[in-house]
Amino acid sequence: MNEAQQICFTDSTGKKLFSLPDNGVLCLSYGNGDTHFSLCRFLDQTHAEIDGVKYAVQDFARRMEHNKISFAPA
């Protein structure tokens, strides 16, 4: 993969929040105070592999919002 490739994270409506480089780290913050760090890999303009699971970026955001998990660059 080209290191210049960026994963564009959005909210559930598709609004751009931030970008991470390929192999960047995402911090997930849970409502109970726990945090988890996830390795992110670029797949294409709208898909990423996050902790080994392939997601459409907007679907990932919907899932995080549903589970009340916030996410940001680490």
CNS distance restraints for C-alpha pairs under 8 A (distance, minus, plus):
assign (resid   1 and name CA) (resid   5 and name CA) 7.72 0.50 0.50
assign (resid   1 and name CA) (resid  22 and name CA) 7.74 0.50 0.50
assign (resid   1 and name CA) (resid  42 and name CA) 7.88 0.50 0.50
assign (resid   2 and name CA) (resid  22 and name CA) 7.74 0.50 0.50
assign (resid   3 and name CA) (resid  21 and name CA) 6.84 0.50 0.50
assign (resid   3 and name CA) (resid  22 and name CA) 5.86 0.50 0.50
assign (resid   4 and name CA) (resid  21 and name CA) 6.77 0.50 0.50
assign (resid   4 and name CA) (resid  22 and name CA) 7.36 0.50 0.50
assign (resid   5 and name CA) (resid  21 and name CA) 6.01 0.50 0.50
assign (resid   5 and name CA) (resid  22 and name CA) 5.79 0.50 0.50
assign (resid   5 and name CA) (resid  42 and name CA) 6.80 0.50 0.50
assign (resid   6 and name CA) (resid  19 and name CA) 6.00 0.50 0.50
assign (resid   6 and name CA) (resid  20 and name CA) 5.48 0.50 0.50
assign (resid   6 and name CA) (resid  21 and name CA) 4.43 0.50 0.50
assign (resid   6 and name CA) (resid  22 and name CA) 5.82 0.50 0.50
assign (resid   6 and name CA) (resid  42 and name CA) 6.82 0.50 0.50
assign (resid   7 and name CA) (resid  19 and name CA) 5.33 0.50 0.50
assign (resid   7 and name CA) (resid  20 and name CA) 5.14 0.50 0.50
assign (resid   7 and name CA) (resid  21 and name CA) 6.04 0.50 0.50
assign (resid   7 and name CA) (resid  22 and name CA) 6.60 0.50 0.50
assign (resid   7 and name CA) (resid  41 and name CA) 7.69 0.50 0.50
assign (resid   7 and name CA) (resid  42 and name CA) 5.73 0.50 0.50
assign (resid   7 and name CA) (resid  45 and name CA) 7.08 0.50 0.50
assign (resid   7 and name CA) (resid  46 and name CA) 7.84 0.50 0.50
assign (resid   7 and name CA) (resid  47 and name CA) 7.86 0.50 0.50
assign (resid   7 and name CA) (resid  48 and name CA) 6.83 0.50 0.50
assign (resid   8 and name CA) (resid  16 and name CA) 6.78 0.50 0.50
assign (resid   8 and name CA) (resid  17 and name CA) 7.57 0.50 0.50
assign (resid   8 and name CA) (resid  18 and name CA) 6.09 0.50 0.50
assign (resid   8 and name CA) (resid  19 and name CA) 4.41 0.50 0.50
assign (resid   8 and name CA) (resid  20 and name CA) 6.69 0.50 0.50
assign (resid   8 and name CA) (resid  45 and name CA) 7.48 0.50 0.50
assign (resid   8 and name CA) (resid  46 and name CA) 7.54 0.50 0.50
assign (resid   8 and name CA) (resid  57 and name CA) 7.67 0.50 0.50
assign (resid   9 and name CA) (resid  16 and name CA) 6.04 0.50 0.50
assign (resid   9 and name CA) (resid  17 and name CA) 5.69 0.50 0.50
assign (resid   9 and name CA) (resid  18 and name CA) 5.51 0.50 0.50
assign (resid   9 and name CA) (resid  19 and name CA) 5.76 0.50 0.50
assign (resid   9 and name CA) (resid  20 and name CA) 7.73 0.50 0.50
assign (resid   9 and name CA) (resid  57 and name CA) 6.12 0.50 0.50
assign (resid   9 and name CA) (resid  58 and name CA) 7.58 0.50 0.50
assign (resid   9 and name CA) (resid  61 and name CA) 7.91 0.50 0.50
assign (resid  10 and name CA) (resid  14 and name CA) 5.15 0.50 0.50
assign (resid  10 and name CA) (resid  15 and name CA) 5.11 0.50 0.50
assign (resid  10 and name CA) (resid  16 and name CA) 4.29 0.50 0.50
assign (resid  10 and name CA) (resid  17 and name CA) 5.02 0.50 0.50
assign (resid  10 and name CA) (resid  18 and name CA) 7.16 0.50 0.50
assign (resid  10 and name CA) (resid  57 and name CA) 6.72 0.50 0.50
assign (resid  10 and name CA) (resid  58 and name CA) 6.02 0.50 0.50
assign (resid  10 and name CA) (resid  61 and name CA) 6.65 0.50 0.50
assign (resid  11 and name CA) (resid  15 and name CA) 5.44 0.50 0.50
assign (resid  11 and name CA) (resid  16 and name CA) 6.67 0.50 0.50
assign (resid  11 and name CA) (resid  17 and name CA) 6.64 0.50 0.50
assign (resid  11 and name CA) (resid  58 and name CA) 6.41 0.50 0.50
assign (resid  11 and name CA) (resid  61 and name CA) 5.29 0.50 0.50
assign (resid  11 and name CA) (resid  62 and name CA) 7.24 0.50 0.50
assign (resid  12 and name CA) (resid  58 and name CA) 5.30 0.50 0.50
assign (resid  12 and name CA) (resid  59 and name CA) 6.87 0.50 0.50
assign (resid  12 and name CA) (resid  60 and name CA) 7.97 0.50 0.50
assign (resid  12 and name CA) (resid  61 and name CA) 5.02 0.50 0.50
assign (resid  12 and name CA) (resid  62 and name CA) 4.78 0.50 0.50
assign (resid  12 and name CA) (resid  65 and name CA) 7.59 0.50 0.50
assign (resid  13 and name CA) (resid  58 and name CA) 7.26 0.50 0.50
assign (resid  14 and name CA) (resid  58 and name CA) 6.06 0.50 0.50
assign (resid  18 and name CA) (resid  72 and name CA) 7.90 0.50 0.50
assign (resid  18 and name CA) (resid  73 and name CA) 7.81 0.50 0.50
assign (resid  20 and name CA) (resid  24 and name CA) 5.56 0.50 0.50
assign (resid  20 and name CA) (resid  25 and name CA) 7.56 0.50 0.50
assign (resid  20 and name CA) (resid  73 and name CA) 6.90 0.50 0.50
assign (resid  21 and name CA) (resid  42 and name CA) 7.74 0.50 0.50
assign (resid  22 and name CA) (resid  40 and name CA) 6.51 0.50 0.50
assign (resid  22 and name CA) (resid  41 and name CA) 4.95 0.50 0.50
assign (resid  22 and name CA) (resid  42 and name CA) 5.07 0.50 0.50
assign (resid  23 and name CA) (resid  39 and name CA) 6.03 0.50 0.50
assign (resid  23 and name CA) (resid  40 and name CA) 5.13 0.50 0.50
assign (resid  23 and name CA) (resid  41 and name CA) 4.91 0.50 0.50
assign (resid  23 and name CA) (resid  42 and name CA) 7.37 0.50 0.50
assign (resid  24 and name CA) (resid  39 and name CA) 6.01 0.50 0.50
assign (resid  24 and name CA) (resid  40 and name CA) 5.41 0.50 0.50
assign (resid  24 and name CA) (resid  41 and name CA) 7.14 0.50 0.50
assign (resid  24 and name CA) (resid  73 and name CA) 7.97 0.50 0.50
assign (resid  25 and name CA) (resid  37 and name CA) 6.40 0.50 0.50
assign (resid  25 and name CA) (resid  38 and name CA) 5.49 0.50 0.50
assign (resid  25 and name CA) (resid  39 and name CA) 4.76 0.50 0.50
assign (resid  25 and name CA) (resid  40 and name CA) 5.92 0.50 0.50
assign (resid  25 and name CA) (resid  73 and name CA) 6.34 0.50 0.50
assign (resid  25 and name CA) (resid  74 and name CA) 5.52 0.50 0.50
assign (resid  26 and name CA) (resid  37 and name CA) 5.60 0.50 0.50
assign (resid  26 and name CA) (resid  38 and name CA) 5.08 0.50 0.50
assign (resid  26 and name CA) (resid  39 and name CA) 6.48 0.50 0.50
assign (resid  26 and name CA) (resid  40 and name CA) 6.89 0.50 0.50
assign (resid  26 and name CA) (resid  71 and name CA) 6.69 0.50 0.50
assign (resid  26 and name CA) (resid  72 and name CA) 5.82 0.50 0.50
assign (resid  26 and name CA) (resid  73 and name CA) 4.74 0.50 0.50
assign (resid  26 and name CA) (resid  74 and name CA) 5.11 0.50 0.50
assign (resid  27 and name CA) (resid  35 and name CA) 6.75 0.50 0.50
assign (resid  27 and name CA) (resid  36 and name CA) 5.80 0.50 0.50
assign (resid  27 and name CA) (resid  37 and name CA) 4.63 0.50 0.50
assign (resid  27 and name CA) (resid  38 and name CA) 6.44 0.50 0.50
assign (resid  27 and name CA) (resid  71 and name CA) 5.54 0.50 0.50
assign (resid  27 and name CA) (resid  72 and name CA) 5.38 0.50 0.50
assign (resid  27 and name CA) (resid  73 and name CA) 5.83 0.50 0.50
assign (resid  27 and name CA) (resid  74 and name CA) 4.97 0.50 0.50
assign (resid  28 and name CA) (resid  35 and name CA) 5.48 0.50 0.50
assign (resid  28 and name CA) (resid  36 and name CA) 5.09 0.50 0.50
assign (resid  28 and name CA) (resid  37 and name CA) 6.19 0.50 0.50
assign (resid  28 and name CA) (resid  38 and name CA) 7.54 0.50 0.50
assign (resid  28 and name CA) (resid  69 and name CA) 6.43 0.50 0.50
assign (resid  28 and name CA) (resid  70 and name CA) 5.76 0.50 0.50
assign (resid  28 and name CA) (resid  71 and name CA) 4.52 0.50 0.50
assign (resid  28 and name CA) (resid  72 and name CA) 6.81 0.50 0.50
assign (resid  29 and name CA) (resid  33 and name CA) 6.73 0.50 0.50
assign (resid  29 and name CA) (resid  34 and name CA) 6.06 0.50 0.50
assign (resid  29 and name CA) (resid  35 and name CA) 4.57 0.50 0.50
assign (resid  29 and name CA) (resid  36 and name CA) 6.69 0.50 0.50
assign (resid  29 and name CA) (resid  69 and name CA) 5.61 0.50 0.50
assign (resid  29 and name CA) (resid  70 and name CA) 5.16 0.50 0.50
assign (resid  29 and name CA) (resid  71 and name CA) 6.17 0.50 0.50
assign (resid  30 and name CA) (resid  34 and name CA) 5.27 0.50 0.50
assign (resid  30 and name CA) (resid  35 and name CA) 6.08 0.50 0.50
assign (resid  30 and name CA) (resid  68 and name CA) 6.93 0.50 0.50
assign (resid  30 and name CA) (resid  69 and name CA) 4.89 0.50 0.50
assign (resid  30 and name CA) (resid  70 and name CA) 6.72 0.50 0.50
assign (resid  31 and name CA) (resid  68 and name CA) 6.61 0.50 0.50
assign (resid  31 and name CA) (resid  69 and name CA) 6.61 0.50 0.50
assign (resid  37 and name CA) (resid  74 and name CA) 7.33 0.50 0.50
assign (resid  38 and name CA) (resid  50 and name CA) 6.21 0.50 0.50
assign (resid  38 and name CA) (resid  51 and name CA) 5.31 0.50 0.50
assign (resid  39 and name CA) (resid  50 and name CA) 5.84 0.50 0.50
assign (resid  39 and name CA) (resid  51 and name CA) 5.36 0.50 0.50
assign (resid  39 and name CA) (resid  52 and name CA) 7.98 0.50 0.50
assign (resid  40 and name CA) (resid  48 and name CA) 6.59 0.50 0.50
assign (resid  40 and name CA) (resid  49 and name CA) 5.58 0.50 0.50
assign (resid  40 and name CA) (resid  50 and name CA) 4.57 0.50 0.50
assign (resid  40 and name CA) (resid  51 and name CA) 6.51 0.50 0.50
assign (resid  41 and name CA) (resid  48 and name CA) 5.55 0.50 0.50
assign (resid  41 and name CA) (resid  49 and name CA) 4.95 0.50 0.50
assign (resid  41 and name CA) (resid  50 and name CA) 6.52 0.50 0.50
assign (resid  42 and name CA) (resid  47 and name CA) 6.88 0.50 0.50
assign (resid  42 and name CA) (resid  48 and name CA) 4.84 0.50 0.50
assign (resid  42 and name CA) (resid  49 and name CA) 6.54 0.50 0.50
assign (resid  43 and name CA) (resid  47 and name CA) 5.35 0.50 0.50
assign (resid  43 and name CA) (resid  48 and name CA) 4.96 0.50 0.50
assign (resid  43 and name CA) (resid  49 and name CA) 6.71 0.50 0.50
assign (resid  44 and name CA) (resid  48 and name CA) 6.89 0.50 0.50
assign (resid  46 and name CA) (resid  56 and name CA) 5.71 0.50 0.50
assign (resid  46 and name CA) (resid  57 and name CA) 5.70 0.50 0.50
assign (resid  46 and name CA) (resid  58 and name CA) 7.73 0.50 0.50
assign (resid  47 and name CA) (resid  54 and name CA) 7.04 0.50 0.50
assign (resid  47 and name CA) (resid  55 and name CA) 5.55 0.50 0.50
assign (resid  47 and name CA) (resid  56 and name CA) 4.34 0.50 0.50
assign (resid  47 and name CA) (resid  57 and name CA) 5.38 0.50 0.50
assign (resid  48 and name CA) (resid  54 and name CA) 5.79 0.50 0.50
assign (resid  48 and name CA) (resid  55 and name CA) 5.54 0.50 0.50
assign (resid  48 and name CA) (resid  56 and name CA) 6.52 0.50 0.50
assign (resid  48 and name CA) (resid  57 and name CA) 6.44 0.50 0.50
assign (resid  49 and name CA) (resid  53 and name CA) 5.16 0.50 0.50
assign (resid  49 and name CA) (resid  54 and name CA) 4.24 0.50 0.50
assign (resid  49 and name CA) (resid  55 and name CA) 6.10 0.50 0.50
assign (resid  50 and name CA) (resid  54 and name CA) 6.38 0.50 0.50
assign (resid  50 and name CA) (resid  55 and name CA) 7.24 0.50 0.50
assign (resid  55 and name CA) (resid  59 and name CA) 6.63 0.50 0.50
assign (resid  55 and name CA) (resid  60 and name CA) 5.92 0.50 0.50
assign (resid  56 and name CA) (resid  60 and name CA) 6.26 0.50 0.50
assign (resid  57 and name CA) (resid  61 and name CA) 6.41 0.50 0.50
assign (resid  58 and name CA) (resid  62 and name CA) 6.34 0.50 0.50
assign (resid  59 and name CA) (resid  63 and name CA) 6.20 0.50 0.50
assign (resid  60 and name CA) (resid  64 and name CA) 6.21 0.50 0.50
assign (resid  61 and name CA) (resid  65 and name CA) 6.11 0.50 0.50
assign (resid  62 and name CA) (resid  66 and name CA) 6.05 0.50 0.50
assign (resid  63 and name CA) (resid  67 and name CA) 6.19 0.50 0.50
assign (resid  64 and name CA) (resid  68 and name CA) 5.90 0.50 0.50
assign (resid  64 and name CA) (resid  69 and name CA) 4.89 0.50 0.50
assign (resid  64 and name CA) (resid  70 and name CA) 6.58 0.50 0.50
assign (resid  64 and name CA) (resid  71 and name CA) 7.83 0.50 0.50
assign (resid  65 and name CA) (resid  69 and name CA) 6.04 0.50 0.50
assign (resid  65 and name CA) (resid  70 and name CA) 7.22 0.50 0.50
